[in-house]
Amino acid sequence: MSLEALRAISLVAGVLGVVTGTALTVSPGRLLRPGGRGRRWLIETDLVALLDRRRSIERPLYRHHRAFGAAVIVAAGASLAVLWRFGAYPAVLKAFAGVLGAWGAFALVFTAWVSAVFALGIGIFLLVRPSALKGLETVANRWFDPLSHAWQAGNSDGYDFIGRWVQRSPRVVGLLLFVAGLLCLDAFPN
């Protein structure tokens, strides 16, 4: 993502935060009026459900496992080549150490190497025998979807705390949104 795209996202998020925070701080009763647009937008619209939808990639992945495996191998190989070239440029590693410290730079480079080798192994399995990844896939599905049991059981109380918090103390939430909006606007100055 380019710096200009991050600036645009930060600007939009900042403006939304400042406007919503100001409205909640100045006139919470008007914004949270039952049946009003503000209440529908802030509380009743379930934005988490848009992100929590199940997306199944297993069928296309297993149908075209050779193409996906080859793509993962190429990407892992490119990552390994870039990491190999980092070793030839000690100035880059020194810059990492200057920002993250010696241990932070080591952890970053080590994690990148391990991730690239892991991706290479996954790509090889995808190319040759994708059924060997079923166990890993099951564990990953459980790890990435730890709260789906609440939705399946019809119990959304764990997700509804934000709406209750906005209704209980709208001025505090408004102030937090206002400050977060200002921070977003200040994040990428022109």
N, C-alpha and C positions, 0 to 999 in steps of 0.2 A: 504494500500500500504506500502510495507516495505521500510526501509531506503535505502537499496541497489537499489531498483527500482527507488526511487527518485533521488539518486545519478546518476544513468544511464541516466534518463530523463534530469537531469540538465546538465550532461556532453554533451549529444547530442545537446541540445538547445544551450549551450554555444559555442560549436564548430561551429554550423551552424551560430550563431550570429556573432562570431568573423570572420569567413571566408567571409560571405556575407557583413558584415560591412567593412572589409578591402577592398574587391573588389569594393564596391560602393565608398569608400573614395579615393582609389588610382586611379581607372580607371572607372569612371561611364559611359563614352561614349562607351567603349568597352562592358561593361556588359549590357547596355540598348540599344544596337544596334537593330534597327528594324528587326524583323525576327530571332533574336538570341535566344539561349537557356536561357540566363540569363533574358532577357525581358519576355519571355514566363513564366518562373518560378516565377519571382517576381511580375509581373503586370498582365499578361493575364490569368493566371490560377486562377480560381475563387474558392479559398479555403473556403470562407464563404458559398458557395452553398453546399459544402459537409456537413457542420454543420447545415445548414438551411433547410435541407430536412424535409418534414413532415413525421413523423412516427406515424402511427395510432395504438394505443394499445387497443382501445375501444372494437373491436370485440372479440379478445381473452380474454380480461378481463371480459366482460359480459358473454361470453360463459362458462368460468370456474370461475365464481364469488365466488363460495364457497371455492375453493382451494386458490384463491388469498386472500379472506377475512380471511381465517384461517391463512395463512402465515403472513399477516399484523398483526393479533391479536397476534400471537406468537412473532413476532419481537417487537411489542409494549410492550408486557408483559415482554420480556427479558430486554428491555430498562428500564422499570419501576423497575424491580428487581435490575438492576445495580445501578440505581439512589437511590433506597432505601438503598442499601449497602453503597453508598457514605456517607450517613448520619452516618453510624457506624464508619467511618474512618475520624475523624476531621483533620488528617494530610493531607489528600488529598485536603480537602476544604481549609486548610491553605496554601497549595502549590498553588492552584488556586488564592487565595487572594494575595499571594506573587508575582505572575506573572501579574495578571490582576488588582489588587487592590480589595478592598472590594466590591465596587459596580459592578465592572466587573465580579467578581466571582459570586455574587448574580444574575446578569443578565444572565450569562451562565447557571447556575444551574436552574434558573427559566424557561428559554427558553427551556432547555432540558426536564423539567417536562411537560410544556405545549405542546411541540411537541409530546411527548410520549402519553399523554392523547388524543390529537387530532388524532394521528395515531390509537389509540385503537378505538376511535369512528368511524373513517373511515373504519376500519376493520370490525367492527360490522355491519355497513351499507352494506358493500360489501357482507358479509356473509348472511344477512337476506334480505335486499331489496336494490339492487344496483341502481334501478331507482330513488331513493331518492337523489342520488348524481349527477343527470343530471345538475342541476343548478350550483353546485360547479364546475363541469367539464367544463361547458360553460365559467364561469368566469376564470378558470385556463387556458383554451385555449387562451382566449383573453390576459391574463396577460403574458403568456409565448411566445406569438407570436405577439408582438405589431407592428413589422415592415413588416409583410408579405404583407400588402397592396401595398408597393412599388414594390415588385416583381410581384405581380399579375397585377398591372397596367402597367408593363413594364418599370417602372421608377427606374433605379438602380443608379441614381445620388447620392443618399445618401450613397451608399456603395462604390462608385468609388473614393472617396476622397483620399484613401491611394495611389492608383496608380498615381493619379495626383500629390500628394505630393512627391512621389518618383521621378517622372519625373521632377518636378519643382526644387527640391533641393536635389539631390541624395547624395551629400557629407554630409549634415546634417543628413539625414536618415541613411547613412552608419556609421557615428559617433555614433548615438544613438544605432544602432544595435551592433556595436562593444562594447560599454559600457555595454549594456544589456547582451551580450555574456560573457563578463568578470565577470559580477555579477553572472551569472548562474554558471560559472566555479568556482567561489569563494564561492558559496552558501553552498556546501556540501564538505568541504575539507576532504581528506582521513586521 
